[in-house]
Amino acid sequence: MTEVLNVVTRAVLDIRPELGAAGTEISRDAALFYSDEPGRPALGLDSMEALELISVLEREFGVELADTDIRIADLRTVGDVVDAMSGPLR
């Protein structure tokens, strides 16, 4: 799963390079959009960036999310994305 986390992290930083420049830690707990929990990191992706992330990951892993049981609405954190992308790879 570490490999998947690395791919997701790299994809996020390609989409939002300012996160890397700011030294933002992209952990499994980081919310993709915003966080309603105090202290939880948030990446602040907008809807277009989220679609771009999904597209990059589909290409990287050779999987179409439409052909899986993965619901995009359930992908709220980096960990959710890692777990979702790890499932089809098994």
C-alpha positions as a Markdown table, in Angstrom:
| # | Residue | x | y | z |
|---|---|---|---|---|
| 1 | Met | 0.0 | 0.0 | 0.0 |
| 2 | Thr | 3.0 | 2.3 | 0.5 |
| 3 | Glu | 3.6 | 2.2 | -3.3 |
| 4 | Val | -0.1 | 3.3 | -3.9 |
| 5 | Leu | 0.3 | 6.1 | -1.3 |
| 6 | Asn | 3.4 | 7.3 | -3.1 |
| 7 | Val | 1.6 | 7.4 | -6.5 |
| 8 | Val | -1.4 | 9.2 | -5.0 |
| 9 | Thr | 1.0 | 11.7 | -3.3 |
| 10 | Arg | 2.9 | 12.3 | -6.5 |
| 11 | Ala | -0.4 | 12.8 | -8.4 |
| 12 | Val | -1.7 | 15.3 | -5.9 |
| 13 | Leu | 1.6 | 17.3 | -6.0 |
| 14 | Asp | 1.5 | 17.3 | -9.8 |
| 15 | Ile | -2.0 | 18.7 | -9.6 |
| 16 | Arg | -1.3 | 21.2 | -6.8 |
| 17 | Pro | 2.4 | 21.9 | -6.8 |
| 18 | Glu | 1.9 | 24.7 | -4.2 |
| 19 | Leu | 1.3 | 22.0 | -1.6 |
| 20 | Gly | 4.8 | 20.7 | -2.1 |
| 21 | Ala | 6.2 | 24.2 | -2.1 |
| 22 | Ala | 4.5 | 24.9 | 1.2 |
| 23 | Gly | 5.8 | 21.6 | 2.6 |
| 24 | Thr | 2.3 | 20.3 | 3.1 |
| 25 | Glu | 2.4 | 16.7 | 4.4 |
| 26 | Ile | 0.2 | 14.4 | 2.4 |
| 27 | Ser | -0.8 | 11.7 | 4.9 |
| 28 | Arg | -3.5 | 9.1 | 4.8 |
| 29 | Asp | -5.6 | 11.3 | 7.1 |
| 30 | Ala | -5.5 | 14.3 | 4.9 |
| 31 | Ala | -8.9 | 15.3 | 3.6 |
| 32 | Leu | -9.0 | 15.8 | -0.2 |
| 33 | Phe | -11.3 | 18.8 | -0.1 |
| 34 | Tyr | -11.8 | 20.3 | 3.3 |
| 35 | Ser | -11.9 | 19.1 | 6.9 |
| 36 | Asp | -14.7 | 19.5 | 9.3 |
| 37 | Glu | -12.5 | 18.1 | 12.1 |
| 38 | Pro | -10.2 | 20.4 | 13.9 |
| 39 | Gly | -6.6 | 19.5 | 13.4 |
| 40 | Arg | -7.1 | 17.2 | 10.4 |
| 41 | Pro | -5.0 | 18.4 | 7.4 |
| 42 | Ala | -6.9 | 19.3 | 4.3 |
| 43 | Leu | -5.6 | 19.5 | 0.7 |
| 44 | Gly | -8.3 | 21.9 | -0.5 |
| 45 | Leu | -8.8 | 20.2 | -3.9 |
| 46 | Asp | -11.7 | 21.6 | -6.0 |
| 47 | Ser | -14.0 | 19.4 | -8.0 |
| 48 | Met | -12.0 | 19.7 | -11.2 |
| 49 | Glu | -8.8 | 18.8 | -9.4 |
| 50 | Ala | -10.5 | 15.8 | -7.9 |
| 51 | Leu | -11.6 | 14.6 | -11.4 |
| 52 | Glu | -8.0 | 15.2 | -12.6 |
| 53 | Leu | -6.7 | 13.1 | -9.7 |
| 54 | Ile | -9.1 | 10.3 | -10.5 |
| 55 | Ser | -8.1 | 10.4 | -14.2 |
| 56 | Val | -4.4 | 10.3 | -13.4 |
| 57 | Leu | -4.9 | 7.4 | -11.0 |
| 58 | Glu | -7.0 | 5.5 | -13.6 |
| 59 | Arg | -4.2 | 5.8 | -16.1 |
| 60 | Glu | -1.5 | 5.0 | -13.6 |
| 61 | Phe | -3.1 | 1.9 | -12.4 |
| 62 | Gly | -4.9 | 0.8 | -15.6 |
| 63 | Val | -8.3 | 0.7 | -14.0 |
| 64 | Glu | -11.6 | 2.4 | -14.8 |
| 65 | Leu | -13.4 | 3.3 | -11.6 |
| 66 | Ala | -16.7 | 3.0 | -13.5 |
| 67 | Asp | -15.9 | -0.7 | -13.8 |
| 68 | Thr | -15.4 | -1.2 | -10.1 |
| 69 | Asp | -17.5 | -0.9 | -6.9 |
| 70 | Ile | -15.7 | 2.3 | -6.0 |
| 71 | Arg | -17.9 | 5.3 | -5.4 |
| 72 | Ile | -16.2 | 8.6 | -6.0 |
| 73 | Ala | -18.5 | 10.2 | -3.3 |
| 74 | Asp | -16.8 | 7.9 | -0.7 |
| 75 | Leu | -13.3 | 9.2 | -1.4 |
| 76 | Arg | -12.9 | 11.8 | 1.2 |
| 77 | Thr | -9.3 | 11.3 | 2.4 |
| 78 | Val | -6.0 | 10.3 | 0.9 |
| 79 | Gly | -6.4 | 7.0 | 2.8 |
| 80 | Asp | -9.8 | 6.4 | 1.1 |
| 81 | Val | -8.2 | 6.9 | -2.3 |
| 82 | Val | -5.2 | 4.6 | -1.4 |
| 83 | Asp | -7.5 | 1.9 | -0.1 |
| 84 | Ala | -9.8 | 2.2 | -3.1 |
| 85 | Met | -6.9 | 2.0 | -5.6 |
| 86 | Ser | -5.3 | -0.9 | -3.7 |
| 87 | Gly | -8.5 | -3.0 | -4.0 |
| 88 | Pro | -8.6 | -3.3 | -7.8 |
| 89 | Leu | -4.8 | -4.0 | -7.9 |
| 90 | Arg | -5.1 | -7.2 | -5.9 |
